[in-house]
Amino acid sequence: MALPSQTERQTEIGRSYVYNQRTAQTGIRKAVIAAAVLVLAAGSVWGIITMLNRRSATSTLPPGDTKTQTVANKTGTEPKPVHPATSLASSTPSLTPAGGGTNPTPIKTDAPITPPAGSQTTSTPSPTGNPTAPFAPTTTPGADSSGRPAPVDVTRKDLTPSPAPAPTTSSTPTTITPAGTPGTGSNPSASPSSPGSTTLTPTSSTSEVTQQIQAAEQRAATGDLLGARTLLNKALRNPNAVRDDQERIRQRLAAINADLLFSPKVFAGDPMAEEYVVKSGDNLIKITRNRELAVDWRLIERINGVKGNTLKVGQKLKLVRGPFHAIVHKGDYRLDLFQGSPDDPDSWTFIRSFKVGLGTGNSTPVGSFVIKPKSKLVNPHWVNPQTGQKFDANDPKNPIGEYWMGIEGIGESKAVTGYGLHGTIEPDSIGQQKSMGCVRLGDEDIKLLYEMLVEQFSDVKIVP
């Protein structure tokens, strides 16, 4: 049996051993707990990094991917809708994908949208659909079943501008046909039904001429015949206009002037015409003189379709101002009629052209002339200067027809006398050299010129 002191000592030793064992175990537990805490902390950090990587990956997913929308909805952000474009003017509009991507690829409007491989449909793709699935038609135009707008379908015909129709040119020359005389082109009082409907397509003239012609046609299409006439006159005078274009411009201007000048309509701002209200005691001769119109009174009668002895007080008439001038192109057997000041020929406005006959053996003189005073005659008698043969006024064999206008030379041509403009009883001679040197025209053409050219004011130039 152990002594008490021995028992106490052993007990203390045992307690010390137990204490040490417990202390060691406690340290191990703490180390294990610390390690567990570290493992948990590391796991948390890894989880956070993984979530961040997944979130950033959503910005690179294709438009409409369902994964992208799930992440976006979890983070509380709504995908940005794509609004249908209202115009296709831009060649590369920037379209935002339905998933809210930050760097969308622009879609070119000049190329159709290509459906995914294996697709059999051609309807508008849904912004929320799987990009590997076939296109599904939307419930309403421009929106899918969820109500979000659909991408722009640049292949839709209703959104693709139609190409402008190419201007057409009639193969038949523009002519002005008199009433009751089809195909003669002699009476400008019968105007075309729609002078703005015929268009011109320039051939090989310069771009400046082309632009002038196109601008004129745009004016004519809007009803601005005055503006169209001004632009076409500029194109006609342009030294870069080729011969073919000049001829077609003259035909176009003749059609426009049939309405502007030779119809009873008065166009606001037209410097060649005015409206007049008949007063008590008026007649066409008096009106022409009082209004100082440089035309014959018969032109007013022609344009308004009236007779001088049938005017009524309060009646409205269209009056045409002058003076008018003629340029004869011998090489083309053509007389061009212009309006403007005799002192400023560069500003003359083209009216229309006439075919003429000329003198045998190129005998028609070249030079500058004016309508000779007191030389205009209606139904004149004539004496052949070569043979002395006389023709009475009513003689059907009278070769100069019903109208005569003498011309006298001015300037360097002052010495040239004895020539004139007249009609003919030989219509086949027009376009040939068969006269004695005078300029001859068809019956209706010389009648119109007689009404438009006036003595002492109207110039007549004859050029090669």
TORLUMGU-863100 format. One record per residue (C-alpha): residue in one letter; x, y, z negated. Coordinates in steps of 0.25 Angstrom, whole numbers, padded with zeros to 4 digits, always signed. Each point is the difference from the previous one (the first is absolute). Example, Ala and Ser with C-alpha at 12.3 -4.5 7.8 and 13.67 -1.06 7.14 Angstrom:
2
A+0049-0018-0031
S+0006+0014+0002
This chain:
464
M+0000+0000+0000
A+0006+0013+0004
L+0003+0011-0009
P-0009+0012+0000
S+0011+0008+0005
Q+0003-0009+0011
T-0015-0001+0004
E-0001+0015+0001
R+0013+0001+0008
Q-0005-0011+0010
T-0013+0008+0001
E+0007+0012+0003
I+0009-0007+0011
G-0013-0006+0006
R-0007+0014+0000
S+0012+0006+0007
Y+0000-0011+0010
V-0015+0001+0003
Y+0002+0015+0000
N+0011-0001+0010
Q-0008-0010+0009
R-0012+0009+0000
T+0008+0012+0003
A+0006-0008+0012
Q-0013-0004+0005
T-0006+0014-0001
G+0012+0005+0009
I-0003-0011+0010
R-0015+0004+0000
K+0004+0015+0002
A+0009-0004+0011
V-0011-0008+0007
I-0010+0011-0002
A+0009+0010+0006
A+0003-0008+0012
A-0015-0003+0002
V-0002+0015-0001
L+0011+0003+0010
V-0006-0011+0010
L-0014+0006-0002
A+0006+0014+0003
A+0007-0005+0012
G-0012-0006+0005
S-0008+0012-0001
V+0010+0009+0007
W+0000-0011+0011
G-0015+0000+0001
I+0000+0016+0001
I+0010-0001+0011
T-0007-0010+0008
M-0013+0008-0001
L+0007+0012+0005
N+0006-0007+0012
R-0014-0005+0003
R-0006+0013-0001
S+0011+0007+0009
A-0002-0012+0010
T-0014+0004+0003
S+0004+0013+0008
T+0007-0009+0010
L-0012-0010+0003
P-0007+0001+0013
P-0012+0009+0001
G-0013-0007-0006
D+0008-0011-0008
T-0009-0005-0011
K+0012-0001-0010
T+0002+0015+0002
Q-0014+0004-0003
T+0000-0009-0013
V+0013+0007-0005
A-0006+0013+0003
N-0013-0003-0007
K+0007-0005-0012
T+0009+0013-0001
G-0013+0008+0001
T+0004+0007+0014
E-0010-0001+0011
P+0005-0003+0015
K+0001+0012+0009
P-0011-0001+0011
V+0003+0002+0014
H-0009+0011+0006
P-0004-0002+0015
A+0007+0010+0009
T-0008+0011+0006
S+0009+0003+0012
L+0010-0009+0008
A+0008+0012+0004
S+0012-0004-0008
S+0009-0011+0006
T+0004-0006-0013
P-0010+0003-0012
S+0004-0005-0014
L-0010-0010-0005
T+0001-0004-0015
P-0002-0015-0002
A-0011-0004-0009
G+0010-0005-0011
G+0005+0014-0002
G+0014-0002+0006
T+0009+0011+0000
N+0007-0002+0013
P-0011-0004+0010
T+0005-0003+0015
P-0007+0010+0009
I-0009-0006+0011
K+0002+0006+0014
T-0013+0004+0007
D+0004-0004+0014
A+0001-0015-0004
P-0011-0009-0004
I-0001-0007-0014
T+0005-0014+0002
P-0008-0010-0008
P+0008-0011-0009
A+0004-0013+0007
G-0011-0010+0001
S-0011+0011-0001
Q-0011-0002+0010
T-0008+0013-0003
T+0002+0014+0004
S-0008+0008-0010
T+0006+0010-0010
P+0009-0005-0011
S-0004+0001-0014
P+0009+0008-0009
T-0002-0010-0012
G+0001-0013+0008
N+0011-0010+0001
P+0010+0004+0011
T+0001-0014+0004
A-0015-0002+0002
P-0007+0003+0013
F-0006+0014+0001
A-0014+0001-0005
P-0011+0010+0005
T-0003+0011-0010
T-0015+0002-0005
T+0000+0015+0004
P+0009+0007+0010
G+0012+0005-0006
A-0002-0007-0014
D+0001-0014-0005
S-0009-0008-0010
S+0005+0007-0012
G-0003+0014+0006
R+0015+0004+0002
P+0003+0006+0014
A+0006-0009+0010
P+0013+0004+0008
V-0001+0007+0013
D-0003-0009+0012
V+0008+0007+0011
T-0006-0010+0010
R-0014+0004-0002
K-0005+0007+0013
D-0008+0010-0008
L+0012+0005-0007
T+0009+0000+0012
P+0000+0013+0009
S-0005-0003+0014
P+0010+0005+0011
A-0004+0012+0007
P-0005-0002+0014
A+0009+0003+0011
P-0004+0012+0008
T-0006-0004+0014
T+0002+0007+0013
S-0011-0001+0011
S+0006-0005+0013
T-0010+0009+0007
P+0004+0015+0001
T-0009+0010-0008
T-0009+0007+0010
I-0011+0010-0002
T-0012-0004+0009
P-0010+0010+0005
A-0014-0003-0001
G-0006-0007+0012
T+0014-0001+0006
P+0006-0013-0006
G+0015-0001+0000
T+0004+0013+0007
G+0006+0006-0013
S-0004+0014+0005
N-0010+0005-0010
P+0006+0002-0015
S-0014+0004-0005
A-0003-0015-0002
S+0009-0003-0011
P+0003-0014-0005
S-0009-0005-0011
S+0012-0001-0011
P+0012+0008+0004
G+0007-0005-0013
S-0002-0015+0003
T+0011-0001+0010
T+0014-0002-0005
L+0014+0002+0006
T+0011-0009-0002
P+0014+0006+0004
T+0009-0008+0008
S+0015+0004+0000
S-0001+0015-0005
T+0009+0004-0012
S-0005-0002-0014
E-0004+0015-0001
V-0010-0002+0012
T-0005-0013-0006
Q-0003+0007-0013
Q-0007+0012+0006
I-0009-0010+0008
Q-0003-0008-0012
A-0003+0012-0008
A-0009+0005+0011
E-0008-0013+0000
Q-0001+0001-0015
R-0006+0014+0001
A-0010-0005+0011
A-0004-0012-0008
T-0005+0010-0011
G-0007+0009+0010
D+0010+0011+0000
L+0001+0001+0015
L+0006+0014-0001
G+0012-0005-0008
A+0001-0012+0009
R+0001+0009+0012
T+0011+0009-0006
L+0008-0012-0003
L-0002-0007+0013
N+0004+0013+0007
K+0013+0000-0008
A+0003-0014+0004
L-0003+0004+0015
R+0010+0011-0001
N+0011-0008-0007
P+0011-0002+0010
N+0002-0014-0006
A-0013-0005+0005
V+0001-0010+0011
R-0008+0002+0013
D-0010-0011-0003
D-0003+0005-0014
Q-0002+0014+0006
E-0010-0005+0010
R-0008-0008-0011
I+0001+0013-0009
R-0007+0008+0011
Q-0011-0010+0001
R-0002+0000-0015
L+0000+0015+0000
A-0010+0001+0011
A-0010-0009-0008
I+0002+0008-0012
N-0002+0013+0007
A-0013-0006+0007
D-0006+0001-0014
L+0007+0012-0005
L-0001+0009+0012
F-0010-0005+0010
S-0011-0004-0010
P-0010+0010-0006
K+0005-0003-0014
V+0008+0010-0007
F+0011-0005-0009
A+0004+0009-0012
G+0014+0006+0002
D+0000-0002+0015
P+0008+0012+0006
M-0006-0003+0013
A-0014+0001-0003
E-0011+0008-0008
E-0015-0001-0002
Y-0008+0011+0005
V-0015+0004-0003
V-0007+0005+0012
K-0006+0015-0001
S-0010+0007+0007
G+0004+0004+0014
D+0011-0010+0000
N+0005-0008+0013
L+0012-0009+0002
I+0007+0011+0008
K-0002+0010-0011
I+0004-0009-0011
T+0013-0004+0007
R+0003+0014+0002
N-0004+0005-0013
R+0008-0011-0008
E+0012+0002+0009
L+0000-0014+0004
A+0011-0003+0011
V-0009-0010+0007
D-0011+0000+0010
W-0014+0001-0005
R-0003-0014+0007
L+0009-0007-0010
I-0009+0005-0011
E-0012-0005+0008
R+0007-0014+0002
I+0004-0002-0015
N-0014+0003-0006
G-0008-0006+0011
V-0008+0012+0003
K-0004+0009+0011
G+0003+0015-0001
N-0014+0004+0002
T-0006-0009-0011
L+0007+0006-0012
K-0009+0003-0012
V+0002+0010-0011
G+0006-0007-0012
Q+0006-0012+0008
K+0014-0005-0004
L+0010-0001+0011
K+0015-0005-0001
L+0009+0010+0006
V+0014-0005+0005
R+0012+0010+0000
G+0011+0000+0011
P+0008+0003+0007
F+0003-0014+0006
H+0013-0003+0009
A+0004-0010+0010
I+0013-0007+0002
V+0001-0008+0013
H+0010-0012+0000
K+0003-0003+0015
G+0007-0013-0002
D-0012-0006-0008
Y-0011+0007+0008
R-0005+0005-0013
L-0006+0013-0005
D+0000+0002-0015
L-0009+0010-0007
F+0004+0008-0012
Q-0006+0010-0009
G+0008+0011-0007
S+0006+0014+0001
P+0007+0003+0014
D+0011+0006-0008
D+0003-0012-0008
P+0000-0012+0009
D+0008-0009-0011
S-0013+0001-0008
W-0010-0005+0010
T-0009-0011-0004
F-0002-0011+0010
I-0015-0002+0005
R+0000-0010+0011
S+0006-0004+0014
F-0005+0000+0014
K+0005-0008+0012
V+0003+0010+0012
G+0004-0001+0015
L+0012+0008+0005
G+0006+0006+0013
T+0004-0008+0011
G+0015-0001+0001
N+0002+0004-0015
S-0005+0014+0005
T-0006+0004-0014
P+0009+0010-0006
V+0007-0001-0014
G-0001+0012-0009
S-0008+0009-0009
F-0014+0005+0004
V-0012+0007-0006
I-0015-0001+0005
K-0001+0011+0010
P-0009+0012-0003
K-0013-0001+0007
S+0003-0013+0007
K-0009-0009-0007
L-0011-0005+0010
V-0012-0009-0001
N-0004-0007+0014
P+0010+0009+0008
H+0002+0001+0015
W+0014-0004+0005
V+0009+0003+0011
N+0011-0010+0004
P+0012+0009+0000
Q+0007-0009+0010
T-0011-0001+0011
G-0009+0011-0004
Q-0012-0009+0000
K-0011+0005-0009
F-0009-0007-0010
D-0013+0006-0005
A-0003-0002-0015
N-0010-0010+0002
D+0007-0008+0011
P+0002-0014-0005
K+0013-0001+0008
N+0006+0011-0009
P+0012-0007-0005
I+0002+0009-0012
G-0013-0005-0007
E-0009+0009-0009
Y+0010+0007-0009
W+0013+0008+0003
M+0010+0007-0009
G+0011+0008+0006
I+0014+0000-0008
E+0011+0011+0002
G+0014-0002-0004
I+0006+0007-0012
G+0015+0003-0004
E+0009-0008+0009
S-0012-0005+0008
K-0006+0014+0003
A+0002-0001+0015
V-0008-0013+0001
T-0014+0002+0005
G-0012-0006+0007
Y-0001-0012-0009
G-0011-0005-0009
L-0008-0010-0007
H-0012-0006+0007
G-0009-0012+0002
T+0000-0009+0012
I-0010-0008+0009
E+0011-0011+0000
P+0000-0007-0014
D+0010-0010+0005
S+0010+0011+0002
I+0001+0001-0015
G+0014-0005-0004
Q+0006+0002+0014
Q+0006+0011+0008
K-0010+0004+0010
S-0003+0015-0003
M+0007+0012+0006
G+0007+0003-0013
C-0012+0003-0009
V-0004-0009-0012
R-0013-0007+0002
L-0008-0007-0010
G-0013-0008+0000
D-0013+0007+0001
E-0004-0002-0015
D+0015+0003-0005
I+0001+0013+0008
K-0014+0005-0005
L+0005-0002-0015
L+0013+0007+0003
Y-0008+0011+0007
E-0007+0002-0013
M+0012+0000-0009
L+0011+0008+0007
V-0002+0015+0001
E+0006+0010+0009
Q+0013+0007-0005
F+0000-0007-0013
S+0002-0015+0004
D+0014-0005+0004
V+0002-0010+0010
K+0014-0007+0000
I+0004-0009+0011
V+0012-0009-0004
P+0007-0011+0008
